[in-house]
Amino acid sequence: MSDRPSHGLRLSRRGFIGAAALTSGVALLRPAPATAGSKFSQSMAKYQSTPKGAQRCDGCTQFQGPDACKVVEGKVAASGWCLLYVKK
């Protein structure tokens, strides 16, 4: 018998490494908070001047009317959309 306590969770080395890789990958997908003076380019954010379904810039928490965004450079249309959309 082992002196280690059994918690009913058995994780192999391969399973642990896989879980760690998955966690790291998810962290990379989340956009980093914008720092003062740094914004994503419109191409990096995949900005488009048309909405994506019901998702529009003016319904996003990042939108600063009438034509600006907290995280995307340049002018953005209120009816536009990008990958960084976060519903209000």
Secondary structure by P-SEA (a helix, b strand, c coil): ccccccccccccaaaaaaaaaaaaaaaaacccccccccccccccccccccccccccccccccccccbbbccccccccccccccccccc
